[in-house]
Amino acid sequence: MSSNNYSHADTNKLVRETSALILAGGKGTRLKQLTSNNAKPAVSFGGKFRIIDFTLSNCINSGVRKVGVLTQYMAQDLIDHLQNGWQILSPAMGEGVRIVPAQQRTGNDWYRGTADAVYQNLDLIKRQDAKRVLILGGDHIYKMDYSRMLNFHVENDAAVTVACIHKPIEEASSFGVMGLDATGEIKTFVEKPANPPADPSDPTQSLVSMGIYIFNADLLEDELVKALEDPDYNHDFGHNIIPGLLGRAKVFGYIFTEDGHPGDTAYWRDVGNLDEYFAATMDLLSPAPELDLYSHNWPIITNQSQRPGAKFVFNDDGRRGHAVDSVLSAGTIISGAELEHCMVSANVRVHSYSKLLDCILLPNSDIGRNCRLTKVIVGEDCKIPDGTIIGENPEEDAKKYTVSETGVILVTSEMFE
């Protein structure tokens, strides 16, 4: 009888000896006014969630239960969300989601980059006696079992492991691009190259960094302390730390595929701009979305607002409340309006005789009577006046609202004042 191919690493021990740090301090300026008053990880996504819920849920579902969330800009909504919805672990067991504001340990600066954010919190890692540190972004949409990557890291005796994924070569210049040898060790790493190198196995694809790193804790501390002494230091993992370790330490690339990960698809989206945010949301409305939020075996956890179910009222000719190919969240009332292919968040009102197509309505938004909206993102707490028409006259829309490269229109409450 042949031996099995399963890992013999003690996964339970691995996840218990690992601390996660989620970098949640970026300004997220490419999401325009969606992040005017809000950190990007706290932006609403998928009706009832916030973007950071996906990374946090991956931690909990993977068994990684010592988590620090490093906050910075516009953090209050994010902090409220974490306090209200994520205090679900046992501090008595050394577990929990901790909110870690910028400590300013190195002077008067806030975090000057991803590596500096971790450097300023090395004491947190020491207090938790972590052998490994899992460093994550708080602004990606995906499902991933980090325990599989931890097994890979330990079995390769790696000092650092970088998660990577194949992306079309025309998109790769937004990411760190790497080249691996046959064993999986990273031999080249270029941050945001103008001409990304192709993956040898497929000339149409590049292998890009997902911004997910596992470091052995002792090496991480040594590198960050040394790096701060370099006057040309960029305070960034992609620009400095990872490229600087190549050839000096065992740095491996863990290729994220659908094998063994929840959801059976290697789905990962950096919803960094309005077009990506819109496309990722619209995917959720398809009959078989790439990202399945309905499976029970890898739940996405969030702060649930206690609201009644979605409600449709009026069934008269010309005034019929209905929605097709859409997702509606709790507390929503569709009153004599027609919705097609829309993502409707919690506590939204859509009033009579309005028609909406390909729209995202964020929490607490209110659409007046006789409105026609096409391909519009309506911001949180935004009230659209009666008779408003958006999405039919590109020139007029561009004068009043924010319009993306592909014609997605963002409207927020400030635009109607």
Residue pairs with C-beta under 8 A, 6 or more apart in sequence:
7 151
7 155
9 150
9 151
9 154
9 155
11 63
11 147
11 150
11 151
12 63
14 132
14 147
14 150
14 151
14 154
15 62
15 63
15 64
15 65
15 146
15 147
15 150
16 63
17 130
17 131
17 132
18 64
18 66
18 130
18 131
18 132
18 133
18 134
18 150
18 214
19 66
19 67
19 68
19 124
19 125
19 128
19 130
19 132
19 133
19 134
19 217
20 59
20 64
20 66
20 67
20 68
20 133
20 134
20 135
20 136
20 146
21 67
21 68
21 70
21 100
21 117
21 118
21 121
21 124
21 125
21 133
21 134
21 135
21 136
22 41
22 52
22 55
22 56
22 59
22 67
22 68
22 69
22 70
22 136
22 137
22 138
23 70
23 114
23 117
23 118
23 135
23 136
23 137
23 138
24 39
24 41
24 52
24 69
24 70
24 71
24 72
24 75
24 78
24 138
24 139
25 39
25 70
25 71
25 72
25 73
25 75
25 102
25 110
25 111
25 117
26 39
26 40
26 72
26 73
26 139
27 35
27 39
27 40
27 73
27 74
28 34
28 35
28 39
28 40
28 43
28 139
28 272
29 35
30 272
30 273
30 274
31 40
31 43
31 271
31 272
31 273
31 274
31 277
32 274
32 402
32 410
33 379
33 402
33 410
33 412
33 414
33 415
34 43
34 274
34 277
34 377
34 379
34 410
34 412
35 43
35 74
36 412
36 414
37 74
37 77
38 74
38 77
38 78
38 380
39 71
39 72
39 73
39 74
39 75
39 77
39 78
40 51
40 138
40 139
41 50
41 51
41 52
41 55
41 78
41 138
41 139
42 50
42 51
42 52
42 74
42 75
42 77
42 78
42 81
43 50
43 51
43 277
44 50
44 345
44 362
44 363
44 380
45 51
45 53
45 54
45 141
45 271
45 277
45 280
45 281
46 281
46 284
46 293
46 300
46 327
46 343
47 284
47 327
47 328
47 329
47 343
47 344
47 345
47 346
48 302
48 304
48 305
48 329
48 330
48 345
48 346
49 300
49 302
50 78
50 81
50 302
50 303
51 138
51 139
51 140
51 141
51 271
52 69
52 78
52 81
52 82
52 138
52 139
53 85
53 300
53 301
53 302
54 140
54 141
54 142
54 143
54 300
55 136
55 137
55 138
55 140
56 67
56 69
56 86
56 97
56 301
57 143
57 298
57 299
57 300
57 301
58 136
58 142
58 143
58 144
58 145
58 146
59 65
59 67
59 134
59 136
59 146
60 88
60 89
60 301
61 145
61 262
61 298
61 299
62 144
62 145
62 146
62 147
63 147
64 134
64 146
64 147
65 89
65 93
65 95
65 96
66 94
66 95
66 96
66 128
66 130
67 96
67 97
67 98
68 98
68 100
68 121
68 124
69 78
69 82
69 97
69 98
69 99
69 100
69 138
70 100
70 102
70 111
70 117
70 118
70 121
71 78
71 79
71 99
71 100
71 101
71 102
72 101
72 102
72 110
72 111
72 117
75 101
79 99
81 303
82 97
82 99
83 99
84 303
85 301
85 302
85 303
85 304
86 97
86 301
86 303
87 96
87 97
88 97
88 301
89 95
89 96
89 97
90 96
94 128
98 124
100 121
100 124
102 110
102 111
102 117
102 120
103 120
103 121
104 110
104 120
105 120
106 116
106 119
106 120
106 228
109 116
111 117
111 120
111 235
112 235
113 234
113 235
113 236
113 239
114 135
114 211
114 235
114 236
114 237
114 238
115 224
115 227
115 235
115 236
115 237
115 240
115 241
116 228
116 235
118 133
118 135
118 220
118 224
119 224
119 225
119 227
119 228
122 220
122 221
122 224
125 133
125 217
125 220
125 221
130 217
131 216
131 217
132 150
132 153
132 214
132 215
132 216
132 217
133 214
133 215
133 217
133 220
134 146
134 150
134 212
134 213
134 214
135 212
135 213
135 214
135 215
135 237
136 211
136 212
137 211
137 212
137 270
139 270
139 271
139 272
140 210
140 211
140 268
140 269
140 270
140 271
141 267
141 268
141 269
141 271
141 280
141 291
142 267
142 268
142 269
142 291
143 261
143 262
143 263
143 267
143 291
143 298
144 163
144 212
144 256
144 261
144 262
144 268
145 260
145 261
145 262
146 212
148 260
148 261
149 161
149 163
149 212
149 214
149 254
150 214
152 158
152 161
152 252
152 254
153 161
153 214
153 252
153 254
156 183
156 184
156 250
156 252
157 250
158 214
158 216
158 250
158 251
158 252
159 215
159 216
159 219
159 245
159 249
159 250
159 251
160 213
160 214
160 215
160 216
160 219
160 242
160 245
160 249
160 250
160 251
160 252
161 213
161 214
161 251
161 252
161 253
161 254
162 178
162 186
162 189
162 209
162 210
162 212
162 213
162 242
162 251
162 252
162 253
162 254
163 209
163 210
163 211
163 212
163 213
163 253
163 254
163 256
164 178
164 180
164 207
164 208
164 209
164 210
164 253
164 254
164 255
164 256
165 207
165 208
165 210
165 255
165 256
165 266
165 268
166 199
166 202
166 205
166 206
166 207
166 208
166 255
166 266
167 175
167 205
167 206
167 208
168 204
168 205
168 206
169 196
169 198
169 203
169 204
169 205
169 206
172 193
172 196
172 206
172 208
173 192
173 193
173 194
173 195
173 196
174 192
174 270
174 272
175 192
175 206
175 208
175 209
176 189
176 190
176 191
176 192
176 208
176 209
176 238
176 242
177 189
177 190
177 193
177 196
177 197
177 206
177 207
177 208
177 209
178 186
178 188
178 189
178 190
178 207
178 208
178 209
178 253
179 186
179 187
179 188
179 189
179 197
179 199
179 200
179 207
180 186
180 187
180 207
180 252
180 253
180 255
181 187
183 252
184 252
184 253
184 254
184 255
185 250
185 251
185 252
185 253
186 242
186 246
186 251
186 252
186 253
187 246
188 197
188 246
189 209
189 238
189 242
189 243
189 246
190 196
190 197
190 243
191 236
191 238
191 239
191 243
192 238
196 206
196 208
197 206
198 204
198 205
198 206
199 205
199 206
199 207
207 253
207 255
209 238
209 242
210 256
210 268
211 237
211 238
211 270
213 237
213 242
219 249
223 241
223 244
223 245
224 241
227 233
227 240
227 241
227 244
230 240
233 240
234 240
242 251
245 251
256 266
256 268
257 266
258 264
258 265
258 266
262 295
262 297
262 298
263 291
263 292
263 295
263 298
265 290
265 291
267 290
267 291
269 276
269 280
269 291
270 276
271 277
271 280
273 404
274 377
274 402
274 404
274 408
274 410
275 404
275 405
275 406
275 408
277 377
278 360
278 375
278 377
278 404
278 406
278 408
280 291
281 343
281 360
282 341
282 343
282 358
283 289
283 290
283 291
284 291
284 293
284 327
284 343
285 325
285 326
285 327
285 341
285 342
285 343
293 300
305 330
305 331
305 346
305 347
307 330
307 331
307 346
307 347
308 330
308 331
309 330
310 328
310 329
310 330
310 331
310 332
310 333
310 334
310 344
311 332
311 333
311 334
312 321
312 322
312 323
312 333
312 334
313 321
313 333
313 334
313 335
313 336
314 320
314 321
314 335
314 336
314 352
315 321
316 336
318 353
319 336
319 352
319 353
320 336
320 338
321 334
321 335
321 336
321 337
322 334
322 338
322 339
323 334
323 338
323 339
323 340
323 342
323 344
324 339
324 340
324 341
325 340
325 341
326 339
326 340
326 341
326 342
326 343
326 344
327 342
327 343
327 344
328 334
328 344
329 344
329 345
329 346
329 348
330 346
330 347
331 346
331 347
331 348
332 344
332 345
332 346
332 347
332 348
332 349
332 350
333 348
333 349
333 350
334 344
334 350
335 349
335 350
335 351
335 352
336 351
336 352
336 353
337 350
337 351
337 352
337 353
337 354
337 355
337 356
337 367
338 354
338 355
338 356
339 350
339 356
339 357
339 359
340 356
340 357
340 358
341 357
341 358
342 356
342 357
342 358
342 359
342 360
342 361
343 359
343 360
343 361
344 350
344 361
345 360
345 361
345 362
345 363
345 365
346 363
346 364
347 363
347 364
348 361
348 363
348 364
348 365
348 366
348 367
349 365
349 366
349 367
350 356
350 361
350 367
351 366
351 367
351 368
351 369
351 371
351 386
352 369
352 370
353 369
353 370
354 367
354 368
354 369
354 370
354 371
354 372
354 373
355 371
355 372
355 373
356 367
356 371
356 372
356 373
356 374
356 376
357 373
357 374
357 375
357 391
358 374
358 375
358 376
359 373
359 374
359 375
359 376
359 377
359 378
360 376
360 377
360 378
361 367
361 378
362 377
362 378
362 379
362 380
362 382
363 380
363 381
364 380
364 381
365 378
365 379
365 380
365 381
365 382
365 383
365 384
366 382
366 383
366 384
367 373
367 378
367 384
368 383
368 384
368 385
368 386
368 387
368 388
369 386
369 387
370 386
370 387
371 384
371 386
371 387
371 388
371 389
371 390
372 388
372 389
372 390
372 391
372 392
373 384
373 388
373 389
373 390
373 391
374 390
374 391
374 392
375 391
375 407
375 408
375 409
376 390
376 391
376 408
376 409
376 410
376 411
377 408
377 409
377 410
377 411
378 384
378 411
379 410
379 411
379 412
379 413
381 413
382 411
382 412
382 413
382 416
383 413
383 416
384 390
384 411
384 416
385 416
390 397
390 401
390 409
390 411
391 397
391 409
394 403
394 407
397 403
397 409
400 415
401 409
401 410
401 411
401 415
402 409
402 410
402 411
403 409
403 410
404 410
